[in-house]
Amino acid sequence: MRPGRCDIDDTPSEVLIAVWKVLLDALPAAVALLDGGGCPVVTNTELSRMVVREHHGALTGCYPSMALQSGLWTSDVAARVETGLADVLAGRADMFEEEVAVAEDSLGCGWQRVQILPVDRGAFDGAVAMHIDVTQQHRLSDSLLEQKIHLEDINRELQRFVYVASHDLQEPLRTVASFVQLLARRYRGQLDADADEIIDFAVSGAKRMSAQIQDLLSYSRLTGAPTHVTEVDLGELVREVLKGLDTLVSEADFDVVVHPLPSVLADPVRLASLLQNLIGNAIKYRHPDRRARVEIHAVNDGNELTVTVADNGIGIDPAYHDKVFEMFERLFPQDGRQGTGIGLAIAQRIVESYGGRIWVESEEGHGSTFRFSLPAGMMSAG
């Protein structure tokens, strides 16, 4: 039957209506039992508050039209609800559900979730309409969205500040470094030992600051920067990274074992930076009493690809496993090894940009095993 034409023949008895009324009043939602024409047969007290509200005068027609007359919703919403009701009553749909904007009442209700379900009990054929106040959820969602947009704006400004500040620091730093190096070339050995040491400290400090600025720029570029996604052979990429580490490699006596590695769909520049930081650290923090060894392999369990870079170096105390991924965090700042403390933070940012994670397994004196996971969707079909 079309909504709006009430089916008098199917009207239940007064006793049954009274029973239903008691049951419906116990529910925390606004509920109406509708007949085959979509007209309310039984309603609970909550429906009067949420739907009928303070409307004076008779409300006629089917339930969506009555809510329109009471000022609950607009004609567009009433039309959508009426169509959904007709589909449920005709058996074309198992349920109608929609969150709709409604006129605010004295309690500030502005959004309601409307659900219409069919009822078929032989003696009564119709539907049940329910209204639930979801205003707070919408307001919370809107607030969270505003906060997200605000935080994104702040993040963009911070990235821009870091980039501009780092870029602008490069020029004066180059000037300072140039003059300090000129002093070193001209006057080393001509002054006393203290002066030579001071010049060496100045040259070393300038180089470290330059490296930190470069790494800081690299870190700031990772967020929001467009990526070039292509098929990357991880085995070939590792070989290229090792070539790029020639200077570090030439200073170390080490073995590197690269097991067969798959191809992935990713930005080769970012992956190269990730592997360079992990392999570079493995070489840099080698143990002085044994020949260095680095082993690289990968395992695909169907859900994710896990790449491992393991070494037999000096290791990391478990208390610092999370700390090593923090910005400017160097566990051995005075041991003479070069580094800015940003490399592993860059590695973590790269992995997380792909929806993966990175972690370390290590004990002091017993080497370190760095692992990072990438979603299975990044695996190349080829």
C-alpha positions in Angstrom: 0.0 0.0 0.0 1.2 3.5 -0.7 2.3 5.7 2.2 -0.4 8.1 3.2 -3.3 5.8 2.8 -4.0 4.3 6.3 -5.2 0.7 6.4 -8.1 0.7 8.8 -8.8 -3.0 8.4 -5.4 -3.9 9.8 -5.7 -1.7 12.9 -4.8 -3.8 16.0 -6.9 -4.0 19.1 -6.9 -1.4 21.8 -5.3 -4.0 24.2 -2.5 -4.7 21.8 -1.9 -1.0 21.2 -1.7 -0.5 25.0 0.8 -3.3 25.3 2.9 -1.9 22.4 2.7 1.6 23.9 4.2 0.3 27.2 7.0 -1.5 25.4 7.9 1.4 23.1 8.0 3.9 26.0 10.7 1.8 27.6 13.0 2.4 24.5 15.6 5.3 24.6 14.8 6.2 20.9 11.8 7.8 19.3 9.7 4.9 17.8 6.5 4.7 15.8 4.7 1.6 14.7 3.4 2.3 11.2 0.6 0.5 9.3 0.7 -0.6 5.7 0.1 2.9 4.5 2.9 4.5 6.6 0.5 6.1 9.2 1.4 5.9 12.9 -0.6 3.4 14.9 1.4 3.5 18.1 4.1 6.1 19.1 6.1 6.4 22.2 6.7 9.5 24.4 10.2 10.1 22.9 8.7 10.4 19.4 6.4 13.2 20.6 9.4 15.1 21.9 11.8 14.5 19.0 9.4 14.4 16.0 6.0 16.0 16.9 7.7 18.5 19.3 5.5 21.5 20.2 3.4 21.5 17.2 -0.2 22.5 17.9 -3.0 21.1 15.8 -3.7 17.9 14.0 -0.9 16.1 12.0 -2.3 14.2 9.1 -1.0 11.8 6.4 1.8 9.4 6.5 4.7 9.7 9.0 7.2 11.6 6.8 4.5 14.1 6.0 3.6 14.5 9.6 7.2 15.2 10.5 7.3 17.8 7.7 4.2 19.5 9.1 5.7 19.6 12.6 8.7 21.5 11.2 11.2 18.7 11.9 12.7 18.5 8.5 12.6 20.1 5.0 10.5 18.9 2.1 13.7 17.3 0.5 14.3 15.2 3.6 10.6 14.3 3.8 10.7 13.1 0.2 13.7 10.9 0.7 12.3 9.4 3.8 8.9 8.8 2.1 10.6 7.1 -0.8 12.6 4.9 1.6 9.4 4.0 3.6 7.6 3.1 0.4 10.5 0.8 -0.6 10.4 -1.0 2.8 6.6 -1.4 2.8 6.7 -2.7 -0.8 9.5 -5.2 0.0 11.9 -3.5 -2.4 14.3 -2.8 0.5 15.1 -4.6 3.8 15.7 -1.3 5.6 16.0 2.4 5.2 18.6 4.3 7.1 19.9 7.9 6.9 21.3 10.6 9.1 19.3 13.7 8.4 19.6 17.4 9.4 16.6 18.5 11.5 15.4 21.8 13.0 17.0 22.3 16.4 14.7 22.0 19.3 15.0 23.5 22.9 17.7 20.8 23.6 19.7 21.8 20.5 19.0 18.6 18.5 20.2 19.1 15.0 20.8 15.6 13.6 18.8 12.4 13.8 19.4 8.9 12.5 16.2 7.6 10.9 15.7 3.9 10.5 12.7 2.1 9.0 12.3 -1.6 9.3 9.5 -3.9 8.0 7.2 -5.7 10.3 5.3 -8.8 9.2 3.5 -10.7 12.0 0.6 -12.1 10.0 -2.0 -10.1 12.0 -0.2 -6.8 11.3 1.7 -5.7 8.3 3.6 -2.5 8.4 6.9 -1.0 9.6 8.7 0.5 12.5 10.3 3.9 12.3 13.0 4.9 14.8 14.7 8.3 15.4 18.0 8.5 17.3 19.6 11.8 18.3 23.2 11.9 16.8 23.8 15.6 17.1 26.7 15.3 19.5 28.4 12.8 17.2 28.1 15.2 14.3 29.3 18.2 16.4 32.3 16.1 17.6 33.0 15.0 14.0 32.9 18.6 12.8 35.1 19.7 15.7 37.6 17.0 14.9 37.6 17.9 11.3 38.3 21.6 12.1 41.1 20.5 14.4 42.5 18.3 11.7 42.5 21.1 9.2 44.0 23.5 11.8 46.8 21.0 12.6 47.5 20.5 8.9 47.8 24.2 8.4 50.2 24.5 11.4 52.2 21.5 10.1 52.5 23.1 6.7 53.7 26.3 8.2 56.2 24.5 10.4 57.5 22.6 7.4 57.9 25.8 5.5 59.7 27.5 8.5 62.1 24.6 8.8 62.8 24.6 5.1 63.3 28.4 4.8 65.3 28.6 8.1 67.5 25.7 7.1 68.0 27.0 3.6 68.8 30.5 4.9 71.3 29.2 7.4 73.3 27.5 4.7 74.9 30.6 3.2 76.3 32.2 6.5 77.4 28.7 7.5 79.3 28.2 4.3 81.0 31.6 4.9 82.0 30.7 8.4 83.2 27.3 7.3 85.2 28.8 4.4 87.0 31.3 6.6 87.7 28.7 9.4 89.2 26.3 6.8 91.3 29.2 5.4 92.6 29.8 8.9 93.4 26.1 9.2 95.3 26.0 6.0 97.3 29.2 6.6 98.1 29.1 10.3 98.1 25.4 11.3 101.4 24.7 12.9 102.3 28.4 13.1 100.5 29.0 16.4 100.5 26.9 19.6 98.9 23.5 20.0 95.8 25.0 21.7 95.2 27.3 18.6 95.4 24.3 16.3 92.9 22.4 18.5 90.5 25.3 18.5 90.7 25.6 14.7 90.0 21.9 14.4 87.0 22.1 16.7 85.6 25.1 14.6 86.1 23.2 11.3 84.5 20.0 12.7 81.6 22.0 14.2 80.9 23.8 10.9 80.8 20.4 9.1 78.5 18.9 11.7 76.1 21.8 11.5 76.1 21.7 7.7 75.3 18.0 7.8 72.5 18.6 10.3 71.0 21.3 8.2 71.0 19.0 5.1 69.4 16.2 7.1 66.8 18.6 8.5 66.0 19.8 5.0 65.6 16.1 3.9 63.3 15.4 6.8 61.1 18.5 6.2 60.7 17.5 2.5 59.2 14.1 3.4 55.9 15.4 4.6 53.4 16.4 1.9 56.0 16.2 -0.9 54.9 14.4 -4.1 56.4 11.0 -4.7 57.4 9.3 -7.9 56.1 5.7 -7.7 57.6 3.1 -9.9 58.8 -0.5 -9.8 61.9 -0.7 -7.7 64.2 -3.7 -7.6 65.3 -3.7 -3.9 68.4 -5.9 -4.7 69.6 -3.5 -7.3 68.8 -0.5 -5.1 70.9 -2.0 -2.3 73.9 -2.3 -4.7 73.4 1.3 -5.7 73.3 2.4 -2.1 76.5 0.5 -1.3 78.2 2.3 -4.2 77.1 5.6 -2.7 78.7 4.7 0.6 82.1 4.2 -0.9 83.8 6.6 1.5 82.4 4.9 4.5 83.0 1.4 3.1 86.6 2.1 2.3 87.2 2.9 5.9 85.7 -0.4 7.2 86.7 -4.0 6.9 83.3 -5.7 6.5 81.3 -8.3 4.7 77.8 -7.6 3.3 75.4 -10.4 2.4 72.4 -9.5 0.3 69.9 -12.3 -0.1 67.4 -12.2 -3.0 65.1 -9.2 -2.6 61.8 -8.6 -4.3 60.6 -5.6 -6.3 58.2 -3.1 -4.8 56.1 -0.2 -6.1 57.5 2.9 -4.4 59.6 6.0 -4.8 63.2 4.9 -5.4 64.7 8.0 -4.0 62.9 7.6 -0.6 63.7 3.9 -0.4 67.4 4.6 -1.2 67.5 7.2 1.6 65.9 4.6 4.0 68.4 1.8 3.1 71.3 4.2 3.1 70.6 5.3 6.7 70.2 1.7 7.9 73.2 0.3 6.0 75.3 3.3 6.9 74.5 2.9 10.6 75.4 -0.8 10.4 78.9 0.1 9.0 79.4 3.2 11.2 78.6 1.4 14.5 80.7 -1.7 13.8 82.3 -3.5 16.7 86.1 -2.7 17.0 87.0 -6.3 18.0 85.5 -8.2 15.1 85.1 -8.0 11.4 81.9 -6.2 10.5 79.1 -8.1 8.8 75.8 -6.8 7.4 73.1 -9.1 6.2 70.0 -8.0 4.3 67.0 -10.1 3.5 63.2 -9.9 3.2 60.2 -12.0 4.0 56.7 -11.7 2.5 54.0 -13.3 4.6 51.1 -12.3 2.3 50.0 -9.4 4.5 53.2 -7.4 4.5 56.8 -7.4 3.3 59.4 -7.3 6.1 62.9 -6.2 5.2 65.7 -6.9 7.6 69.1 -5.1 7.9 71.2 -7.0 10.5 74.7 -6.3 11.7 77.2 -7.6 14.3 78.1 -4.2 15.6 78.2 -2.6 19.0 74.4 -3.0 19.5 71.9 -0.9 21.4 70.6 -1.2 25.0 66.9 -2.2 24.9 66.1 0.8 27.0 66.9 3.0 23.9 65.1 1.0 21.2 62.4 3.6 20.8 64.7 6.6 21.5 66.9 6.0 18.5 64.1 7.0 16.2 63.8 10.5 17.8 65.1 13.6 16.1 68.8 14.6 17.0 69.1 11.5 19.2 72.7 10.2 19.2 73.4 7.4 21.7 77.2 7.9 21.4 77.7 11.6 20.7 81.3 11.7 21.9 82.7 8.6 20.2 84.1 10.4 17.2 81.6 8.8 14.7 80.0 11.1 12.2 76.3 11.6 12.4 73.5 14.1 13.0 71.0 12.1 14.9 68.3 12.6 12.2 69.0 9.5 10.0 66.7 7.1 11.8 64.0 9.7 12.2 64.1 10.1 8.4 63.9 6.3 8.0 60.9 6.1 10.3 59.1 9.0 8.4 59.7 7.2 5.1 58.4 3.9 6.3 55.3 5.4 8.0 54.5 7.4 4.8 53.8 4.0 3.2 51.7 2.8 6.1 54.5 0.5 7.4 56.5 0.5 10.6 60.1 0.2 11.6 61.7 -1.2 14.8 65.0 -2.5 16.2 65.9 -5.7 18.0 69.3 -5.4 19.8 71.3 -5.9 22.9 74.4 -3.9 23.7 77.5 -5.6 22.4 75.6 -8.1 20.3 74.7 -6.3 17.1 71.5 -4.7 15.9 68.7 -6.0 13.7 66.6 -3.3 12.1 63.3 -4.3 10.4 60.8 -2.4 8.5 57.5 -3.6 7.1 55.7 -2.5 3.9 52.1 -3.3 3.0 51.6 -6.2 0.7 49.9 -3.9 -1.8 53.3 -2.4 -2.5 54.6 -5.7 -3.9 55.2 -5.6 -7.6 53.1 -8.1 -9.6 56.0 -8.6 -11.9 
